[in-house]
Amino acid sequence: MTSVPVKTDSADYQVHIGRGLLGSIAKEYVRLAGRVSRVFLVTSPQIERLWAAPVRDGFAALGVPVEVLQVPPGEGEKRLGTLERLCEELAEQRADRDSLLVALGGGVIGDLTGFLAAVYMRGIRFVQVPTTLLAQVDSSVGGKTGVNLRAGKNLVGSFYHPLAVFADIDVLRTLPERELRAGLQESVKAGVIGDPALFAYMEANTGTILQGDPNALQHVVEASVRMKAAVVGQDERENGLRMILNFGHTVGHAIEAATEYKALLHGEAIGWGMVAATRLAQSRGMLTDGDADRITALVHRNADLPRFQADADRLVALTGGDKKKRSGTLNFVLPTAIGTVELVRDVTEAELTGAVHAMLLEMHFGRPSAPLATTPWVHA
Ligand SMILES: NC(=O)c1ccc[n+]([C@@H]2O[C@H](COP(=O)([O-])OP(=O)(O)OC[C@H]3O[C@@H](n4cnc5c(N)ncnc54)[C@H](O)[C@@H]3O)[C@@H](O)[C@H]2O)c1
């Protein structure tokens, strides 16, 4: 097992990464939390069936009662309605300030449970036990919690850190391959924004990683978590540096919104978003053709990114390009090499439109072999 520290202005905790961790959560949890009256395990029925037993048995062995709060799977549950139901259930079961929440699931369960922990009785303790690759490499670390509104994702929430994170590599065994591949895109992001060695490792070991080799997955999770912990440690509230974690997310979120969060998994939308941002950087001359090709090649090698229906104008509008008419230019996190990015504040709507067109052409016709700067669809 490896432990990666997360140190921010408001929190200091460990992300434990390894195999067979589920059974030892109770001991570690009780050691950290001190007095524990009850444990509430927030999970979906499927994950409960697959992975709850060792967690529950660990607490039972210490004489701590465990109740399960069930949340059906899917992004549709990350809503205020679910939060209210869970608060009512906690109150009915007389959960108190010494109660502990365990988020056992993917990013949806993690974000929802974190927010539940932040607001129930003005804040109780919780741990993250991420069961998807995306949640292990990204969403369980850094303290962003929240739910969606009709107007957009994650619009209501709070920065609220867990007491600890337990990323058990073994749970990824039951994860559908498409989910694994989508989660890898967040690790590609981590490589591009600050860890060229992780990027090169993923290039060299794609097959082994996709086969679910535990050592390879542990390496990817560990490096991604180190990257995220380093960024969050310097900028907990996203006032500056943390924005680099949004590489690929500006267009990615627009794709998710345009397809009503149904056609693509989050990581897949981010994959397309990274393609668009990479082509934008390339067309500005900020990134070499060689590095741009390496990034887009790895994105495509990790996942057969699904095609989606959305025209460029709609994607530009959803990205915020329409606002440009009023307020000038757009902010974008763009790579300057593999391992470094820049926050660029003067992207024009024409440039964004060019990059979105390039991405859509790539979706329909495959990766271009000619340098993009000379192709007709990129506007100067
Ligand atoms: N807080 C953050 O910093 C942050 C960062 C990135 C993403 N997110 C959020 O994360 C969410 C996406 O998370 P996700 O990709 O983990 O999706 P998810 O939580 O919906 O999980 C994906 C699917 O995998 C299933 N599953 C989970 N673990 C499994 C396992 N071990 N075996 C079999 N099936 C399993 C789930 O039941 C679900 O059907 C989004 O809501 C996104 O906004 C948050």
The ligand as a MOL file (V3000), in Angstrom:
LIG
                    3D

  0  0  0     0  0            999 V3000
M  V30 BEGIN CTAB
M  V30 COUNTS 44 48 0 0 0
M  V30 BEGIN ATOM
M  V30 1 N -15.4390 16.0660 -7.1660 0
M  V30 2 C -14.6190 16.1410 -8.1860 0
M  V30 3 O -13.5300 16.7310 -8.1040 0
M  V30 4 C -14.9800 15.4610 -9.4770 0
M  V30 5 C -14.0220 15.2970 -10.4850 0
M  V30 6 C -14.3710 14.6040 -11.6430 0
M  V30 7 C -15.6560 14.0860 -11.7780 0
M  V30 8 N -16.5750 14.2610 -10.7930 0 CHG=1
M  V30 9 C -17.9200 13.7140 -10.8950 0
M  V30 10 O -17.8370 12.2990 -10.9210 0
M  V30 11 C -19.0180 11.7900 -11.5410 0
M  V30 12 C -18.6460 10.6680 -12.4890 0
M  V30 13 O -18.0720 9.6370 -11.7270 0
M  V30 14 P -17.8500 8.1670 -12.3100 0
M  V30 15 O -17.2690 8.2620 -13.6550 0
M  V30 16 O -17.1570 7.3990 -11.2540 0 CHG=-1
M  V30 17 O -19.3340 7.6470 -12.5590 0
M  V30 18 P -20.4040 6.9130 -11.6160 0
M  V30 19 O -20.2280 7.2530 -10.2170 0
M  V30 20 O -21.7230 7.1660 -12.2410 0
M  V30 21 O -20.0370 5.3600 -11.8130 0
M  V30 22 C -20.1170 4.7980 -13.0890 0
M  V30 23 C -20.8620 3.4650 -13.0810 0
M  V30 24 O -20.0030 2.4460 -12.6130 0
M  V30 25 C -20.6700 1.6570 -11.6190 0
M  V30 26 N -19.6040 1.1740 -10.7420 0
M  V30 27 C -18.8870 1.9090 -9.8710 0
M  V30 28 N -17.9080 1.1630 -9.3280 0
M  V30 29 C -18.0310 -0.0920 -9.8290 0
M  V30 30 C -17.3040 -1.3000 -9.6720 0
M  V30 31 N -16.2160 -1.3650 -8.9170 0
M  V30 32 N -17.7330 -2.3820 -10.3350 0
M  V30 33 C -18.8140 -2.3010 -11.1580 0
M  V30 34 N -19.5200 -1.1930 -11.3930 0
M  V30 35 C -19.1260 -0.0980 -10.7350 0
M  V30 36 C -21.6410 2.6240 -10.9970 0
M  V30 37 O -22.6900 1.9530 -10.3670 0
M  V30 38 C -22.0990 3.4160 -12.2130 0
M  V30 39 O -23.1090 2.7320 -12.8970 0
M  V30 40 C -19.6870 12.9700 -12.2340 0
M  V30 41 O -20.8140 13.3220 -11.4830 0
M  V30 42 C -18.6460 14.0720 -12.1650 0
M  V30 43 O -19.2150 15.3550 -12.0940 0
M  V30 44 C -16.2630 14.9380 -9.6540 0
M  V30 END ATOM
M  V30 BEGIN BOND
M  V30 1 1 1 2
M  V30 2 2 2 3
M  V30 3 1 2 4
M  V30 4 1 4 5
M  V30 5 2 4 44
M  V30 6 2 5 6
M  V30 7 1 6 7
M  V30 8 2 7 8
M  V30 9 1 8 9
M  V30 10 1 8 44
M  V30 11 1 9 10
M  V30 12 1 9 42
M  V30 13 1 10 11
M  V30 14 1 11 12
M  V30 15 1 11 40
M  V30 16 1 12 13
M  V30 17 1 13 14
M  V30 18 2 14 15
M  V30 19 1 14 16
M  V30 20 1 14 17
M  V30 21 1 17 18
M  V30 22 2 18 19
M  V30 23 1 18 20
M  V30 24 1 18 21
M  V30 25 1 21 22
M  V30 26 1 22 23
M  V30 27 1 23 24
M  V30 28 1 23 38
M  V30 29 1 24 25
M  V30 30 1 25 26
M  V30 31 1 25 36
M  V30 32 1 26 27
M  V30 33 1 26 35
M  V30 34 2 27 28
M  V30 35 1 28 29
M  V30 36 1 29 30
M  V30 37 2 29 35
M  V30 38 1 30 31
M  V30 39 2 30 32
M  V30 40 1 32 33
M  V30 41 2 33 34
M  V30 42 1 34 35
M  V30 43 1 36 37
M  V30 44 1 36 38
M  V30 45 1 38 39
M  V30 46 1 40 41
M  V30 47 1 40 42
M  V30 48 1 42 43
M  V30 END BOND
M  V30 END CTAB
M  END
